[in-house]
Amino acid sequence: MKRQILILLALLPLLLAAQVGDLPRSTPAAEGVSTQAVIDMMDSLMALPECDIHHVMVVRHGKVIAELHPTPFRAEDSHTLYSASKTFTSLAVGIAIDENLLRLGDRVMTFFPDKRTNHVSDNMAAMTVRDLLMMASGVKPDWTMRNNSMDWVKDWLAKPVDDKPGSLFQYDSMCTFMLSAIVQRVTGQTMLEYLQKKLFAPMHITIADWETSPDGINTGGWGLRVQAETMAKLGLLLLNKGNWNGEQLVSADYVTQACSRLIDGGAKTTVPPTDGNQGYGYQVWQSKWPGSFRADGAMGQYTVVVPQEDLVVVILGMKLYGHEELACIWNQLMPGMKAEPLQPEKKLQKRLDKLCSTATLSLPKGKKTSGKKIVWGRLSLEPNKHNLKEVYLVNPEHIRMVYNDGTEERIDLGYGQWRHSPMNGYPVYSINSINRMQGFANGFTVAAAAAWTSPLTLEVKLHYVDWISGTKLSFDFDKNEVTMLDTYPNSKPETIPFTVK
């Protein structure tokens, strides 16, 4: 017995982290979905131009019927959510309301008497928690404020409120940050800590970290990092109106409101209608398919819920115009939804299994070795936007990168495959807020592959697998320069001379 207890204690950290595979698994046919429709959706997603798909999960009747994690991305990897983080912030507010810690009609200024300026306008005084939830604060969005301010709450509350709160939808991540600050004020905990106790623990979500502001408030509107299966759980929680395995974690009334059209959102004049102009609830978007709604983050982070079909679809990846990803759901998957289970589709299921198990992001194409005599050693780079100071080409299987701040990364390089390495620093990020990347306690991992695309050109591809971005480096030993290009949409290549030492 003593030995069994010791073994259990040794395995406890693994058991606590074993979120992947929590949800029951089934097949499309068994849950009344055409296997061909699932294949068509997966194929369409992988074929989208200028797009990297990182994770896809399809859940029907509470069971995962298909999942795709193209290498180097893995089911166990966390993923940044960008604005899909907002839906979790909304749920934290809902729980705090359930616990009588705040109300929808509470005035925002009352939570921050220490942050008041000498003059508080009538509109600022009238602004409520509900207004923040609906992105109708009346404050004109300022997407650069967080890049310069050390006190986001004080500086945001000092802004003019030009429109009557509650009257005009103006999408602004700082509204969600203010909700996070309110939750922290009324609970005495960061929002992540509060959610870990009230929501994540009963849902067995053990892997989560969240970016913080300069003064330690979770950013709320962005910066949450969780696994794809956690997003599937989020979808099921919303689908079931806040109920998780018989326990009401968030009141059904609040979840119903949150997932309803409460205010016009997006460009109403768009023809034909798009997923961007169907309306907005409490940090939840309405979608084009009748009755559907979604958590939505920049560059293609989606958790789509279709209550009429008892369906949840999670898509995480890198795509500037994510409506093309949503179109794959509406055009390929939805026509395959049936009311009853289908006969087993063994051949199609085999095709789907192969598609999901062999999918990969594109690898560098070329030879394993140069074929020429290359002087290996230290490459000293001129100043660049990546703050990369030196690159050591140790041998064809390793690369060492040194940054201006002294951070050093040793990265394993695969040929014809991806190899994963832990990081000491941070991946490339599109947000430039002060204190960015603070609050991520779980570290980062980079996957890398390389090939000689010509006798004097080495291409290295990096993907930050528990993030979103990647970088391609092309070393030209004829011109002694390296070209760096990030995977973010609209990124421009930067060519930097180097000297070999």
C-alpha positions in Angstrom: 0.0 0.0 0.0 2.8 2.4 0.9 4.5 1.8 -2.5 1.2 2.4 -4.3 0.8 5.7 -2.5 4.4 6.7 -3.5 3.7 5.8 -7.1 0.5 7.8 -7.1 2.3 10.8 -5.6 4.9 10.5 -8.3 2.3 10.4 -11.0 0.1 13.2 -9.5 1.7 16.0 -11.5 1.1 14.1 -14.8 -2.4 13.3 -13.8 -3.1 16.9 -13.0 -1.8 18.0 -16.4 -3.5 15.3 -18.4 -6.1 17.6 -19.9 -5.7 16.2 -23.4 -8.2 13.4 -23.9 -10.5 14.5 -21.2 -13.6 14.7 -23.4 -15.0 11.5 -24.7 -14.1 10.5 -28.3 -16.4 9.1 -31.0 -16.6 9.0 -34.8 -18.5 11.4 -37.1 -20.9 8.7 -38.3 -21.8 7.5 -34.8 -22.8 11.1 -33.9 -24.8 11.7 -37.1 -22.2 13.6 -39.1 -21.0 12.7 -42.6 -17.4 11.6 -42.4 -16.9 13.0 -45.9 -18.1 16.4 -44.7 -15.5 16.4 -42.0 -12.8 15.5 -44.5 -13.9 18.2 -46.8 -13.8 20.8 -44.0 -10.3 19.7 -42.9 -9.0 19.6 -46.5 -10.4 23.1 -47.1 -8.9 24.5 -44.0 -5.5 23.1 -44.8 -5.7 24.4 -48.3 -6.5 28.0 -47.4 -4.0 30.4 -48.9 -1.7 32.4 -46.5 -2.9 30.3 -43.6 -1.4 28.0 -41.0 -3.8 25.8 -39.2 -2.6 24.8 -35.8 -5.5 23.0 -34.1 -9.0 21.9 -35.2 -11.6 20.0 -33.0 -15.1 19.0 -33.9 -17.4 18.1 -31.0 -20.9 16.8 -31.4 -23.3 15.5 -28.6 -20.4 16.2 -26.2 -18.0 14.0 -27.9 -14.9 14.8 -30.0 -15.5 13.3 -33.4 -12.4 14.7 -35.2 -9.3 16.6 -34.3 -6.4 17.9 -36.3 -3.1 19.1 -34.9 -0.7 19.5 -37.9 2.9 19.0 -36.9 4.8 20.6 -35.4 1.7 21.6 -33.3 0.5 19.0 -30.8 -2.6 18.4 -28.9 -0.9 19.1 -25.6 0.5 22.5 -26.7 -1.1 25.7 -25.4 -2.2 28.4 -27.8 -2.6 32.1 -27.4 -6.2 33.2 -28.0 -5.9 36.9 -28.7 -9.4 38.3 -28.3 -11.0 34.9 -27.8 -9.7 35.5 -24.2 -12.6 38.0 -23.8 -15.2 35.3 -23.5 -13.4 33.9 -20.4 -13.4 37.4 -18.9 -17.1 37.6 -19.5 -17.6 34.3 -17.6 -15.5 35.7 -14.7 -17.8 38.7 -14.5 -20.8 36.3 -14.6 -19.5 34.3 -11.7 -18.8 37.4 -9.7 -22.4 38.5 -10.3 -23.7 35.1 -9.2 -21.7 35.6 -6.0 -23.2 39.1 -5.4 -19.8 40.7 -5.7 -21.0 43.1 -8.5 -24.0 43.8 -10.7 -24.4 44.6 -14.4 -25.7 48.1 -13.5 -22.8 49.0 -11.3 -21.0 52.2 -12.3 -17.4 51.6 -13.5 -16.0 54.7 -11.6 -17.3 53.4 -8.3 -14.7 50.5 -8.3 -11.7 52.9 -8.7 -12.1 55.9 -6.3 -8.3 56.1 -6.1 -8.0 56.4 -9.9 -10.3 59.4 -10.4 -9.2 62.6 -12.0 -10.3 66.0 -10.8 -13.2 66.1 -13.1 -15.4 63.1 -14.0 -17.7 63.7 -17.0 -21.4 62.8 -16.8 -20.9 60.1 -19.4 -17.9 58.5 -17.5 -20.0 58.6 -14.3 -22.9 56.8 -16.1 -20.8 54.0 -17.6 -21.7 50.6 -16.3 -20.3 47.0 -16.2 -22.9 46.1 -18.8 -21.6 48.9 -21.2 -18.1 47.4 -20.9 -19.4 43.9 -21.6 -21.2 45.1 -24.8 -18.2 47.2 -26.1 -20.3 50.3 -25.7 -18.3 52.4 -23.2 -18.6 55.6 -25.2 -14.8 55.9 -25.2 -13.1 56.1 -28.6 -10.8 53.1 -28.9 -7.1 53.9 -28.5 -5.0 50.9 -29.5 -1.7 52.6 -28.7 -2.4 53.6 -25.1 -1.3 50.3 -23.7 2.1 50.8 -25.5 2.9 53.9 -23.5 1.0 53.8 -20.2 2.2 52.3 -16.9 -1.3 52.7 -15.3 -3.9 51.5 -17.8 -6.8 51.9 -15.4 -6.1 55.5 -14.5 -5.2 56.6 -18.0 -8.2 54.9 -19.6 -10.6 56.5 -17.0 -9.1 59.9 -17.8 -10.2 59.6 -21.5 -13.1 61.6 -22.9 -16.4 59.7 -23.2 -17.8 61.2 -26.4 -20.8 59.0 -26.8 -23.5 58.0 -24.4 -22.5 54.7 -22.7 -24.6 51.8 -24.0 -25.5 53.5 -27.2 -22.8 52.7 -29.7 -20.7 49.5 -30.3 -17.0 50.3 -30.5 -14.8 47.3 -30.3 -12.1 48.0 -27.7 -9.9 45.5 -25.9 -9.4 48.0 -23.1 -13.1 47.6 -22.2 -12.3 44.0 -21.4 -9.2 44.9 -19.5 -11.3 47.2 -17.3 -13.6 44.2 -16.6 -10.6 42.2 -15.5 -9.5 45.1 -13.3 -13.0 45.2 -11.8 -13.0 41.4 -11.1 -9.6 41.8 -9.4 -10.9 44.7 -7.2 -14.0 42.8 -6.0 -12.4 39.4 -5.5 -8.9 40.4 -4.3 -7.5 37.9 -6.8 -6.3 38.2 -10.4 -8.9 37.1 -12.8 -6.9 34.0 -13.7 -6.7 33.0 -10.0 -10.4 33.5 -9.7 -11.2 31.5 -12.7 -8.9 28.7 -11.7 -10.9 28.2 -8.5 -14.4 28.9 -9.8 -14.3 27.5 -13.4 -11.1 25.8 -14.4 -10.8 23.4 -11.4 -14.3 21.9 -11.8 -13.7 21.6 -15.6 -10.2 20.1 -15.1 -8.4 22.9 -16.9 -5.0 22.8 -15.3 -2.9 24.4 -18.0 -3.5 28.2 -18.4 -1.5 31.4 -18.1 -2.5 35.0 -18.8 -0.5 38.1 -19.7 -0.6 40.9 -17.2 -0.5 44.7 -17.3 2.4 46.7 -15.8 0.6 46.6 -12.4 -0.3 42.9 -12.4 -3.8 42.9 -13.8 -4.6 40.1 -16.3 -5.0 41.8 -19.7 -8.5 40.4 -20.1 -9.1 41.3 -23.7 -6.1 39.2 -25.0 -3.2 37.2 -23.7 -4.8 34.0 -22.3 -3.0 30.8 -23.3 -4.7 27.4 -23.1 -5.0 24.1 -25.0 -7.3 23.5 -27.9 -9.3 21.0 -25.8 -9.9 23.7 -23.2 -11.6 25.8 -26.0 -13.7 22.8 -26.8 -14.7 22.7 -23.1 -15.5 26.4 -23.3 -17.8 25.8 -26.2 -19.6 23.0 -24.4 -20.0 25.2 -21.3 -21.7 27.9 -23.4 -23.7 25.3 -25.3 -25.0 24.0 -21.9 -25.8 27.5 -20.6 -23.1 27.4 -17.9 -23.7 23.9 -16.7 -20.7 21.4 -16.5 -21.5 17.8 -15.8 -24.5 18.7 -13.7 -22.9 21.6 -11.8 -24.0 25.2 -12.6 -20.7 27.0 -12.8 -22.2 30.2 -14.3 -25.9 31.1 -14.1 -27.9 30.1 -17.1 -29.5 33.5 -17.4 -26.1 35.2 -17.6 -24.8 32.8 -20.2 -27.9 33.1 -22.3 -27.6 36.9 -22.3 -23.9 36.7 -23.0 -24.5 34.6 -26.1 -27.4 36.7 -27.4 -27.5 39.6 -29.8 -27.6 42.6 -27.4 -26.1 45.3 -29.6 -25.3 45.7 -33.3 -21.7 44.9 -33.9 -19.6 45.3 -37.0 -20.3 46.9 -40.4 -24.1 46.6 -40.7 -24.1 47.6 -44.4 -22.0 44.6 -45.5 -23.8 42.7 -48.3 -24.1 39.8 -48.2 -24.2 39.4 -44.4 -21.0 38.2 -42.9 -20.0 36.7 -39.5 -18.7 40.1 -38.6 -22.0 42.0 -38.6 -24.4 39.6 -36.8 -24.3 41.4 -33.5 -22.6 41.1 -30.1 -23.5 40.0 -26.6 -21.3 40.0 -23.5 -17.9 39.4 -25.1 -19.4 36.8 -27.5 -20.0 37.3 -31.2 -23.1 36.2 -33.1 -22.4 34.1 -36.2 -24.0 33.9 -39.6 -25.4 30.4 -39.2 -28.9 30.8 -37.5 -28.6 30.7 -33.7 -24.8 30.2 -33.7 -22.3 32.3 -31.8 -18.5 32.2 -31.1 -15.5 33.3 -29.1 -13.4 35.1 -31.6 -9.7 36.1 -31.6 -7.4 37.9 -34.1 -5.9 35.9 -36.9 -8.3 33.0 -36.7 -8.9 31.9 -33.1 -12.4 30.5 -33.0 -14.7 28.5 -30.8 -18.0 28.2 -32.7 -21.2 27.0 -31.0 -24.2 25.8 -33.0 -26.9 24.9 -30.4 -29.4 23.6 -33.0 -26.9 20.9 -34.0 -25.4 20.3 -30.6 -22.1 21.2 -32.2 -18.8 22.9 -31.2 -16.0 23.6 -33.6 -12.6 24.9 -32.5 -10.1 26.4 -35.0 -6.8 27.9 -33.9 -4.1 29.1 -36.2 -2.8 32.0 -38.2 -5.0 33.6 -40.8 -5.5 37.3 -41.4 -9.1 37.1 -42.6 -10.6 34.4 -40.5 -14.0 34.5 -42.2 -12.5 32.1 -44.7 -12.0 29.6 -41.9 -15.6 30.1 -40.7 -16.8 29.6 -44.3 -15.2 26.1 -44.2 -17.6 25.2 -41.3 -20.7 26.6 -43.0 -20.0 25.3 -46.5 -18.3 22.0 -45.9 -19.3 20.7 -42.5 -22.8 21.9 -41.9 -24.4 20.2 -44.9 -23.2 16.9 -43.4 -25.1 17.2 -40.2 -27.8 14.6 -39.7 -30.4 14.1 -37.0 -29.6 10.4 -36.4 -26.5 8.2 -36.3 -25.2 7.0 -39.6 -24.0 3.6 -40.6 -20.3 3.1 -39.9 -18.2 4.6 -42.7 -15.0 2.5 -42.3 -13.2 3.6 -45.5 -13.9 7.2 -45.0 -13.0 7.0 -41.4 -9.7 5.5 -42.4 -9.1 8.4 -44.7 -10.0 10.9 -42.0 -7.7 9.2 -39.5 -4.8 9.3 -42.0 -5.4 12.9 -42.8 -5.4 13.9 -39.2 -2.4 11.8 -38.2 -0.1 12.9 -41.1 -1.0 16.6 -41.5 2.0 18.9 -41.3 2.9 22.5 -42.0 5.3 23.0 -44.9 8.9 22.0 -44.2 11.9 23.6 -45.9 12.5 21.9 -49.2 16.1 21.1 -50.2 19.0 18.9 -49.3 20.3 17.8 -45.9 23.8 19.0 -46.6 25.2 21.9 -48.6 27.5 20.0 -50.9 29.9 22.9 -50.6 32.5 23.7 -48.0 30.7 26.2 -45.6 32.6 28.0 -42.9 30.7 27.1 -39.8 31.0 29.5 -36.9 29.6 32.7 -35.4 27.6 35.0 -37.6 27.5 38.5 -36.3 24.4 40.4 -37.5 23.9 44.1 -38.0 21.1 45.7 -36.0 17.6 44.3 -36.9 14.0 44.4 -35.7 14.3 40.9 -34.2 17.1 42.1 -31.9 19.2 39.1 -33.0 22.8 39.8 -32.3 24.6 36.6 -33.2 23.9 33.2 -34.7 26.1 30.2 -34.2 25.8 27.4 -36.7 27.1 24.7 -34.5 26.5 21.9 -37.0 23.7 20.9 -39.4 21.5 19.8 -36.5 21.8 22.7 -34.1 21.7 26.5 -34.2 22.4 28.9 -31.3 20.9 32.4 -31.4 22.0 35.2 -29.1 19.8 38.3 -28.7 20.8 41.9 -27.7 19.6 41.4 -24.2 21.9 38.4 -23.7 19.1 35.8 -24.0 20.4 32.7 -25.8 18.5 29.9 -27.5 19.9 26.5 -28.5 17.5 25.1 -31.1 17.5 21.6 -32.6 17.0 21.5 -36.3 15.2 18.6 -38.0 15.5 17.6 -41.7 12.3 16.4 -43.2 10.8 16.6 -39.7 10.2 19.1 -36.9 12.3 19.0 -33.7 11.2 20.7 -30.5 13.3 22.7 -28.1 12.5 24.7 -24.9 13.0 28.4 -25.2 14.7 30.8 -22.7 13.1 33.9 -24.3 9.9 34.9 -26.0 8.4 34.3 -29.4 7.6 37.0 -31.9 4.6 39.0 -30.9 2.3 41.4 -32.8 1.3 43.4 -29.6 3.7 46.1 -28.3 2.1 46.8 -25.0 4.3 47.7 -22.0 5.0 44.6 -19.9 4.1 42.3 -22.9 4.8 38.7 -22.3 4.7 39.1 -18.5 2.5 36.5 -16.8 3.3 33.6 -19.0 4.5 31.1 -16.4 4.7 28.0 -18.5 7.5 29.0 -20.8 7.6 28.5 -24.6 8.7 25.8 -27.1 10.0 26.3 -30.6 9.9 23.7 -33.3 12.5 23.9 -36.1 13.4 22.4 -39.4 16.1 23.2 -41.9 17.3 22.4 -45.5 19.8 23.7 -48.0 17.7 25.2 -50.7 20.9 25.7 -52.8 24.5 24.9 -52.1 25.0 28.3 -50.4 21.6 28.9 -48.9 20.3 27.4 -45.7 16.6 27.8 -44.9 15.5 27.5 -41.3 11.8 27.5 -40.3 10.7 28.2 -36.7 7.3 27.7 -35.2 6.5 28.7 -31.7 4.1 25.8 -31.0 2.5 27.1 -27.8 2.0 30.5 -29.2 0.9 31.5 -32.8 3.8 32.9 -34.7 6.8 31.6 -36.6 9.9 32.9 -38.4 11.7 31.9 -41.5 15.4 32.6 -41.7 17.3 32.2 -45.0 21.1 32.3 -44.7 22.8 33.3 -47.9 26.5 32.4 -47.6 27.3 33.8 -51.1 26.1 37.4 -50.1 26.7 36.9 -46.4 23.2 38.0 -45.4 20.2 36.6 -43.7 16.6 37.3 -44.6 14.1 37.0 -41.8 10.3 36.8 -42.3 7.7 36.3 -39.6 4.5 34.4 -40.3 2.2 37.2 -39.1 0.1 38.4 -42.0 1.4 41.5 -43.8 4.9 40.9 -42.3 7.7 42.2 -44.5 11.0 40.4 -45.0 14.1 42.0 -43.4 17.5 41.3 -45.0 20.5 41.8 -42.7 24.2 41.5 -43.5 26.4 39.3 -41.3 30.0 38.7 -40.9 31.5 35.3 -40.1 33.9 35.2 -37.1 
